[in-house]
């Protein structure tokens, strides 16, 4: 039997949070206070308790992005060893948790999959690139999966501007083979929680599956996520630990509602274990800045200095980083990939980011997928990008050369629409300008991408309204203010305004 010993690097506050004996615990932790460390420690406490060891149930760790859940998994592995994550114990995203639960309900016969049978579900991020899927636009109706009161999974038509299916037969070709999207899984889960009889069965299954649940970055939860947590606590009676900082809730675009988490904490009387000390900030100025922001007081920042390059430059949007006018800054994306033009410019950008910064551009995998290529062709794609971005090239030649090379590699036939052409040429010019420089380059990232990370020296690009908010005092209930807060708390030694 593994004997649980206190981690030698835990502070008093961290220990109190990780080893709290109460059933339901909320750990509020400021930036740099060891939030993920506490989550990993708490996971092991649940995993090696009698209930976690002897019940045959799962101790589950959950976060809301793949990067955050992977970090939790790595911390758990280092702290508790590989056996801590042996079946049935698991760590993953909230979507992974939904998929696990719905798959179990199908195996138990509580839910009936279209066409019958019990398929091994293959859950996609989206339908883009799948046979029969079409792009949407405002006013388009698309088919999604839901569930009837009796547990039969069926299709329903909803307004959607995303890729999907308008024809029942096209969707069923995939669904009957066990293929669906995370949105479909969520639609089924919502149906289970809407029907009282199914919600009762859902609670019963959660009670039989899980011994403990640890949720990191809980303030990123949307309404459906919050409802699932409610079922865990109320219907299943599973011990739940929620970890997060309401000042770092950034995912309003996916429906995150921090106020729902506050209601959950109040309704079920979670025990609050706050961690006030940060181990990130190495200067008094950063400590005071963070305190003043959290208290809603006026804040002043150091202006950009030509001698201070920074380890990273952060901004609210990718475009604000490209518009900065600094050729030594290399943003890691142009933005969301929605068509072939976006995919082409992402592959070209990725070649530069990998060469100068050692990392791929965000969206590289999706760009490869949209163009109908395979990641196994990476070396050939890189070679094609190098040829296209050769010295002396202009945007038209870059596009023409790269398209021909991609076609030889098996890419789908595509064309750049006239409205899109000026924009992609402008972006290729940005790449050509940087292609001729030796560097060093500073990576540019959005506040969203920087969340959970830290650097010694951080530059931030703030809009006039954001500077005004800092002068007047930030408010926790405003997501725009929380974005600024996240950006300004990534530095260990210094933060300055570009």
Phi, psi and omega in degrees: 000133179286131177266125181278120176242146179301135176295132187294341183259006179282136174281174179300316180295318180296319180296315180301321180287316185289327186250020178300137184270349179295154184291311182244123188231139173245123179252108177265120188228130180282168180303135177078011183268002178090037183301311182290326176299316180295319178300317180294319179295317180296323177301312181295324178299316178290319183298320185257010171286163179305320181294322179286326183276322193255347186277342185078007180265170185266138163262118188245136173248134187224141168221189192247358173225157180296321181295318181292318180291325177294323178295318178298318180298317180295319179296318180295317180300314181292322184282318190245352179090167185296329182293339181294336181252015176290152180307137010263011184282143188207156174225135180190191179278169177298327177294323175299320179296315178300316181296318179301316183291313181295321178299319179295319179295327177289316179298324180281352180083006176292322176246144181247116182287144178306131181089356181077180181080174180234085184286156170278108189294134171247107188257119182265156175292325181198172182269357183304131178089353180275147183303124177092348180282142181233148177291153180252173176206171184304127180096358180280142174254134180231153182270136176225164179271144172214190182222142177274168183304326181281355179101001179279127179278126184226176178260152174221151181261127180227157176289130183203140175253016180260172177297143179178200186236137173259341182257129181302316184297323181293318179294317184295333177304323180274313187298319182294344174263011176084014181261130176206187179244168176299326178297322177294317179299319179293323177297320177294315180298319179297319177299321179297322182279340179282329182265117184308317182294319179289325178296321177299316178293324178298313178300319179298317181292321178297321179295326180278340184266322193242136174265323179213153174226127176243122182245114178268152180053046189296337182285000171272002182289139174264189186298316181293320177301316181295323178295321178296318178298324177296319178296319177304314185282309189278309187275320185267336182067026180280133175300130185233134172244124179251131182235133179174179179226114182300340178284348183248023177278113187239356193260046176299331181293338175255014174092012180300133181227092181303330182296332178292324178292319177300319179296320179298316181297320181287317184297322185252014173051054175297141174283125183270124175238096184272145175242109188267339186267130176259140178254008180274314190282125183255005178228151178296328181299318180289324177298313181294321179300313180298317179298316182293321178297316181292334179270358179075026181264160180297139182230146175239146182237155174292136177282161181302137176238134184300333182279350184252102182283322182087154177276338179200152174243128184245145176212166181291320182231156179299321183298325180295332178283321178291331182275002184294332179085013178250113182286346177278354176262126180242095178298149185269009178195160168260348181130195184297142178264114181236354180202180184295324180299316177299321181293319180299310183293331177292319178295322177293315178299318183300327179296320179288317181295324180288324181289316187264334184241348178079015179225151175284157174291149176296134179093007182302311182299318180294323179297316178300318181294315182299325181275000178076024179262184179230146181297338178295344180269013188307314182300319180289324177295317179297318179297320178295321179294319178299317180295319182293323182267026182297151179305139179090355180284156172242168184306319181296317180292321178301312181298313182297313182296316183291320179299316180297318180294317180295324178298320179294333179275359176099016180293153176297151174291130179213162176225154178267119182293155181302316179298330183276336187304311181300322182292315182292326178292322177297320180288325177294325175299320176300319180291319180295322178299320181279334181301327183274356181266147179269344180097196005287151179256149175253128179293144175249132183220158175276164177302322180299313183290335182275346184302134180086358181245171181208152178218166178292305184238125185235130171259143180234142175258113182245139177280161180308320181293330179285323175296321178296318179299321178295318180295324184271344181107127182285151177241132184294334184275003178252118183297324177301323178288323180294327177299315178299317180301314180298315180299322185276355180249021178268347187270143173271324186243319184204143173231137180221160181265128175281000000 
